[in-house]
Every structure is written in C-alpha cells, then in structure tokens.
Amino acid sequence: MLTLSGKNINLRPLEPEDLEFIYEIENNEDLWELSSTQTPYSRFLIKQYLDNAHRDIYEVKQLRLVIETKEEERLGLIDIFDFDPQHRRAAIGILIVEKENRGKGFGAEALKLLCDYSFERLKLHQLYANVAEENLKSQKLFRNMNFQQIGIKKDWNLVNGNYKNEILYQLINNVY
C-alpha cells in the first residue's frame, strides 16, 4: 500500500484491533457535532462495521482509513464518503483525535495522501469537504491543500439549540 504511505504517517484500512479506538471516537460526545451523530454506538455495532470494512469502495460508497505514525501509533481517521463514481466525486472527512497531535502536519500529510489516492487511483475529478464555520484550523488545512471555498450553508447544523453555518470546500483535479 505504498500509495498511502507518507514521510511521517501511513493510512491503513481498519482492522479488528481498531474496535476500541473506533468505539472511543464514535462515543465521544465532543466529536458528535463533526459527524452529525445523535446516539452512542455499541461495541457490537462497531464490530459489525469492522467486519464489513473490507468491502470495496465501489460497493459501499465509502472508505475509512486509520491515520497512524510510522511507529503504528493511531492518530485519527480519514474518510472518503458520498463516493459517486458516475460523476467522479467524493467527500472527505478527517479527524486527528488528540489535541496534542494537531497542528503537527499529520492532518496535512494524510489529506495529501488521500487526495493523491483519490485522483490517481480512483480517477476522481473532484473532492469536497464540509467544515464548521468556527473550525478555523480545518478551514486552514483545506485551504492550504488548494481546496476552494465555494459556499456557506447557512444555519446548516443544529447544535445544542443553536444553528451553525457550514462551509463547503471543493478541490477539482485539474487545480490540484
């Protein structure tokens, strides 16, 4: 999987050993806003998900990868979702779990690897990302990777009784 190997990190498929890692992420209420999650996930449901994680992106229309250091320390997750092979586009989501690991270039390297993979291997024409308006670090990350802000979805997400805007970023392959 050389395509998904960088200087400091690797992106790798989910493994059964990732159950507790995924469980902690999916049940961290501080992160629910990022994924529009409303309820916790059981270990049973996550195990079922992991049991099916090997299925082809063309079948399930998504791909979730673990971001890990060369020493195999799990840092976070990066996803391709809403994969549309007909129109050759997909959405990207990224999460570096621990705050002390953010701002160290891991997210940028992971995003670069996944963009390269998406354009070179999957032959996608464009990628897009939805970023909360107050998430300035993610906005900077996507801008630094040449994603263009193409719109603001007003009052898009209801969070703790307050509506929040979401910014839509897009990267078209001929710009990359």
Secondary structure, DSSP 8 states (H G I E B T S, - for coil): -GGGB-SSEEEEE--GGGHHHHHHHHT-GGGHHHHT--S---HHHHHHHHHTTTS-HHHHS-EEEEEEETT--EEEEEEEEEEETTTTEEEEEEEE-SGGGTTSSHHHHHHHHHHHHHHHTS--SEEEEEEETT-HHHHHHHHHTT-EEEEEEEEEEEETTEEEEEEEEEEETTT-
